[in-house]
Amino acid sequence: MVVLIVVVVVVVVIALVLVMLYNALVRARHAWQNAYAQIDVQLTRRHDLIPNLVETVKAYMRHEQQTLAAVVSARSAAVSARSAASPGDAAAMANLSGAENALTGSLGRLFAVSENYPELKADQNMRQLAEELTSAENRVAFARQAYNDAVMVYRNKQDTFPSNLVASMFSFAPAAYLELDEPHKRAAPRIALDSGE
């Protein structure tokens, strides 16, 4: 009889530990999914600013159509990659990172070329859009950091004993980090539109 009670207690304790580990994995999964949703919100905001920026710049930069076309094309690719991105799919996240890198690069080239147009630098609408874009870049960076932190916590739970047993038993899918490919592109693009320069 005592052996039966000990076996029942051990089974109950193991069941409780499994439930706690399972719930911890579910909470961690929800945390990185929520963090990714925040990135999506910030990327949407960033992508929505670009058409206004292009329209403002168009009037001044008639001879820079190739630069403007590159920005429009990169924005389109980034929007497409964002809509296809799935944080559990490493390839989709790599595609999103690449598209965002290309967009950041084309915006950098646009702002570099805009330095040659003093009237554009002095335009109030352009200054406001540049400020909003800088703010959006910073928010994307913060959201990406929060997402990557949540993914790290989740992956640690997936990989450490004994929660790794529960993760494999219940097929918890891996989550992919959102990283920039080139370290020099990790900073937000520099936007300097002071008319006094």
ROLUMSE-139625 format. One record per residue: residue in one letter; y, x, z of N, C-alpha, C in turn; residue number from 1. Coordinates in steps of 0.1 Angstrom, whole numbers. Layout:
# residues N
R res   n.Y   n.X   n.Z  ca.Y  ca.X  ca.Z   c.Y   c.X   c.Z   n
R   A     Y     X     Z     Y     X     Z     Y     X     Z NUM
...
END
This chain:
# residues 197
R res   n.Y   n.X   n.Z  ca.Y  ca.X  ca.Z   c.Y   c.X   c.Z   n
R   M   -12     8     0     0     0     0    13     9     0   1
R   V    13    19     8    24    28     9    26    35    -5   2
R   V    15    39   -11    16    45   -24    22    36   -35   3
R   L    19    23   -34    24    13   -43    40    12   -41   4
R   I    44    12   -28    58    10   -25    66    23   -30   5
R   V    60    35   -28    66    47   -33    67    47   -48   6
R   V    57    42   -55    57    41   -70    68    32   -74   7
R   V    69    20   -68    79    10   -72    93    16   -69   8
R   V    95    22   -58   108    28   -55   112    39   -66   9
R   V   102    47   -69   105    58   -79   108    51   -93  10
R   V   101    41   -97   103    34  -109   117    28  -109  11
R   V   121    21   -98   134    15   -97   145    25   -98  12
R   V   143    37   -91   153    47   -91   155    53  -106  13
R   I   143    55  -112   144    60  -126   151    50  -135  14
R   A   148    37  -133   154    27  -141   169    26  -139  15
R   L   173    28  -126   188    28  -123   195    40  -129  16
R   V   188    52  -129   194    64  -135   195    62  -150  17
R   L   185    56  -156   185    54  -171   197    44  -174  18
R   V   198    34  -166   209    24  -169   223    31  -167  19
R   M   224    39  -157   237    46  -155   240    56  -166  20
R   L   230    63  -171   232    72  -182   235    65  -195  21
R   Y   228    54  -197   231    46  -209   245    41  -209  22
R   N   249    35  -198   263    30  -196   273    41  -198  23
R   A   271    53  -193   280    64  -194   281    68  -209  24
R   L   270    68  -216   271    71  -231   278    60  -238  25
R   V   276    47  -235   283    36  -241   298    37  -239  26
R   R   302    40  -226   317    42  -223   323    53  -231  27
R   A   315    64  -232   320    76  -239   322    73  -254  28
R   R   312    65  -260   313    61  -274   325    52  -276  29
R   H   327    43  -267   339    34  -268   352    42  -267  30
R   A   352    52  -259   364    60  -258   368    68  -271  31
R   W   358    74  -277   361    81  -290   364    71  -301  32
R   Q   358    59  -301   361    49  -311   375    44  -309  33
R   N   379    42  -297   393    38  -294   403    49  -298  34
R   A   399    61  -295   408    72  -299   410    73  -314  35
R   Y   399    71  -321   400    71  -336   409    60  -341  36
R   A   408    48  -334   416    37  -338   431    41  -337  37
R   Q   434    48  -326   448    53  -324   452    62  -335  38
R   I   443    71  -340   446    80  -351   449    72  -363  39
R   D   441    62  -366   443    53  -377   457    46  -377  40
R   V   461    42  -365   474    35  -364   485    45  -368  41
R   Q   484    57  -363   494    67  -366   494    72  -380  42
R   L   482    73  -386   481    77  -400   487    66  -409  43
R   T   485    54  -405   490    42  -413   505    43  -412  44
R   R   511    46  -400   525    47  -399   531    58  -408  45
R   R   524    69  -407   528    81  -416   528    77  -430  46
R   H   517    71  -435   515    68  -449   525    57  -453  47
R   D   529    48  -444   539    38  -448   553    44  -449  48
R   L   556    55  -443   569    61  -444   571    68  -458  49
R   I   561    73  -464   562    81  -476   568    74  -488  50
R   P   564    61  -491   570    55  -502   586    54  -501  51
R   N   591    51  -489   605    51  -487   611    65  -489  52
R   L   604    75  -484   609    89  -486   610    92  -501  53
R   V   599    89  -508   599    92  -522   610    85  -530  54
R   E   613    72  -526   623    64  -533   637    71  -530  55
R   T   639    75  -518   652    81  -514   654    94  -522  56
R   V   643   102  -523   644   115  -529   645   114  -544  57
R   K   639   103  -550   640   101  -565   654   102  -571  58
R   A   663    96  -564   676    95  -569   683   108  -571  59
R   Y   679   117  -562   686   131  -562   678   141  -570  60
R   M   665   140  -570   656   150  -576   650   146  -589  61
R   R   658   142  -598   653   138  -611   645   148  -618  62
R   H   648   161  -616   641   172  -623   628   176  -615  63
R   E   625   170  -604   613   174  -596   603   163  -597  64
R   Q   600   157  -608   591   146  -609   577   151  -605  65
R   Q   573   163  -609   560   168  -606   557   168  -590  66
R   T   568   173  -583   567   173  -569   565   159  -563  67
R   L   573   150  -568   572   136  -563   559   130  -566  68
R   A   554   133  -578   540   128  -582   529   133  -574  69
R   A   531   146  -570   521   152  -561   521   145  -547  70
R   V   532   142  -542   533   135  -529   527   121  -530  71
R   V   530   114  -541   525   100  -543   509   101  -544  72
R   S   505   110  -552   490   112  -554   483   116  -541  73
R   A   489   125  -534   483   129  -521   483   118  -511  74
R   R   494   110  -511   494    98  -502   483    88  -505  75
R   S   481    86  -518   471    77  -523   457    81  -518  76
R   A   455    94  -520   442   100  -516   440    99  -501  77
R   A   450   101  -493   449   101  -479   447    86  -474  78
R   V   453    77  -480   451    63  -477   437    59  -480  79
R   S   432    63  -491   418    60  -495   408    67  -486  80
R   A   411    79  -482   402    86  -473   402    80  -459  81
R   R   414    75  -455   415    69  -442   406    56  -442  82
R   S   407    48  -452   400    36  -453   385    38  -454  83
R   A   380    49  -459   366    52  -460   361    60  -448  84
R   A   370    65  -439   366    74  -428   358    66  -418  85
R   S   348    73  -413   340    67  -402   338    79  -392  86
R   P   342    77  -380   341    89  -371   327    94  -368  87
R   G   317    86  -371   303    90  -370   298    97  -382  88
R   D   306    98  -392   302   104  -405   310   117  -407  89
R   A   303   128  -405   310   141  -406   316   144  -420  90
R   A   309   139  -430   314   141  -444   327   133  -446  91
R   A   327   121  -441   339   112  -443   351   118  -435  92
R   M   348   123  -423   358   129  -415   364   142  -422  93
R   A   355   150  -428   359   162  -435   368   158  -447  94
R   N   364   147  -454   372   142  -465   386   137  -460  95
R   L   386   130  -449   399   126  -443   407   138  -440  96
R   S   401   148  -434   409   160  -430   415   167  -443  97
R   G   406   168  -453   411   174  -465   422   167  -472  98
R   A   421   153  -472   432   145  -478   445   146  -470  99
R   E   444   146  -457   456   148  -448   462   162  -450 100
R   N   453   172  -451   458   185  -454   466   186  -467 101
R   A   461   180  -477   468   179  -490   481   172  -489 102
R   L   481   161  -482   493   153  -480   504   161  -473 103
R   T   500   168  -462   509   177  -454   514   188  -463 104
R   G   506   194  -472   511   204  -481   520   199  -491 105
R   S   518   187  -497   527   182  -507   540   178  -501 106
R   L   540   173  -488   552   169  -481   560   182  -478 107
R   G   553   193  -474   560   205  -472   567   211  -484 108
R   R   560   209  -496   566   214  -508   578   205  -512 109
R   L   577   192  -509   588   183  -512   600   187  -504 110
R   F   598   189  -491   610   193  -482   615   207  -486 111
R   A   606   216  -490   611   229  -495   620   227  -507 112
R   V   616   219  -517   624   217  -529   637   210  -525 113
R   S   636   201  -515   648   193  -512   659   202  -506 114
R   E   656   213  -502   666   223  -497   676   227  -508 115
R   N   672   225  -520   681   229  -532   690   217  -535 116
R   Y   690   206  -528   699   195  -531   707   192  -519 117
R   P   719   197  -518   728   195  -506   731   180  -504 118
R   E   733   173  -515   736   159  -513   724   151  -506 119
R   L   712   155  -510   700   149  -504   699   152  -489 120
R   K   702   165  -486   701   169  -472   711   162  -464 121
R   A   723   158  -470   733   151  -462   731   136  -462 122
R   D   722   130  -470   719   116  -471   714   111  -457 123
R   Q   721   101  -452   717    95  -439   703    89  -439 124
R   N   699    82  -449   686    76  -451   675    87  -451 125
R   M   678    98  -458   668   109  -459   667   115  -445 126
R   R   678   117  -438   677   123  -425   669   114  -415 127
R   Q   671   101  -416   664    92  -407   649    92  -411 128
R   L   646    92  -424   632    92  -428   625   105  -424 129
R   A   632   116  -425   627   129  -421   624   130  -406 130
R   E   633   124  -399   631   123  -384   619   114  -380 131
R   E   618   103  -387   606    94  -385   593   101  -389 132
R   L   594   108  -400   581   115  -404   577   126  -395 133
R   T   587   133  -389   584   144  -379   578   137  -367 134
R   S   584   126  -363   578   119  -351   564   114  -354 135
R   A   562   109  -366   548   104  -370   538   116  -370 136
R   E   543   127  -375   534   139  -375   530   143  -361 137
R   N   540   143  -352   537   146  -338   527   136  -332 138
R   R   529   123  -335   520   113  -329   506   115  -335 139
R   V   505   118  -348   492   120  -353   485   132  -346 140
R   A   493   143  -344   487   154  -337   482   151  -323 141
R   F   490   143  -316   486   139  -302   474   130  -303 142
R   A   474   120  -312   462   111  -313   450   119  -317 143
R   R   451   129  -326   440   137  -331   434   144  -319 144
R   Q   443   150  -310   438   157  -299   431   148  -289 145
R   A   436   136  -287   430   127  -278   416   123  -283 146
R   Y   415   121  -296   403   117  -303   393   129  -301 147
R   N   397   141  -304   388   152  -303   383   155  -289 148
R   D   392   152  -279   388   153  -265   377   143  -262 149
R   A   379   130  -267   369   120  -264   356   123  -271 150
R   V   357   128  -283   344   132  -290   337   143  -282 151
R   M   345   153  -277   338   163  -269   331   158  -257 152
R   V   337   149  -250   331   143  -238   318   135  -242 153
R   Y   319   128  -253   307   120  -258   296   130  -262 154
R   R   300   140  -269   290   150  -274   284   158  -262 155
R   N   292   161  -252   286   167  -240   276   158  -233 156
R   K   279   145  -233   269   136  -227   257   135  -235 157
R   Q   258   135  -249   247   135  -258   238   147  -257 158
R   D   244   159  -254   237   171  -254   232   176  -241 159
R   T   237   171  -230   232   176  -217   221   167  -211 160
R   F   213   174  -203   202   168  -197   206   161  -184 161
R   P   202   149  -181   191   141  -187   197   130  -197 162
R   S   210   130  -198   216   119  -207   212   122  -222 163
R   N   208   134  -225   204   136  -239   191   129  -242 164
R   L   182   127  -232   170   119  -234   173   104  -237 165
R   V   183    99  -229   187    85  -231   194    84  -245 166
R   A   202    93  -249   209    93  -262   199    93  -273 167
R   S   189   101  -272   179   101  -283   170    89  -283 168
R   M   167    84  -271   159    72  -269   165    60  -276 169
R   F   178    59  -274   186    47  -279   194    50  -292 170
R   S   191    61  -298   197    65  -311   212    65  -311 171
R   F   218    71  -301   233    72  -301   237    82  -312 172
R   A   245    77  -322   249    85  -333   259    95  -329 173
R   P   259   107  -336   269   117  -333   282   113  -337 174
R   A   292   119  -332   306   117  -336   311   130  -341 175
R   A   320   129  -352   325   142  -358   340   144  -353 176
R   Y   343   156  -351   357   160  -348   366   158  -360 177
R   L   378   156  -358   388   155  -369   396   168  -368 178
R   E   394   177  -377   400   190  -377   407   193  -390 179
R   L   417   201  -389   424   206  -401   416   219  -405 180
R   D   416   220  -419   408   231  -424   414   245  -422 181
R   E   427   246  -423   434   258  -423   443   259  -410 182
R   P   442   269  -402   449   269  -389   464   269  -391 183
R   H   470   275  -402   484   275  -404   490   261  -407 184
R   K   481   251  -410   485   238  -413   484   229  -401 185
R   R   481   234  -389   479   226  -377   492   221  -372 186
R   A   503   228  -375   516   224  -370   522   213  -380 187
R   A   530   205  -374   537   195  -383   546   202  -392 188
R   P   548   196  -404   557   202  -414   571   204  -408 189
R   R   578   215  -411   591   217  -406   601   210  -416 190
R   I   609   201  -410   619   194  -418   632   197  -412 191
R   A   640   204  -420   654   208  -416   663   203  -426 192
R   L   671   193  -422   680   186  -431   694   187  -426 193
R   D   697   196  -418   711   198  -413   720   201  -424 194
R   S   731   194  -425   740   196  -436   748   209  -434 195
R   G   748   214  -422   755   226  -419   748   239  -423 196
R   E   736   238  -428   728   250  -432   733   256  -444 197
END
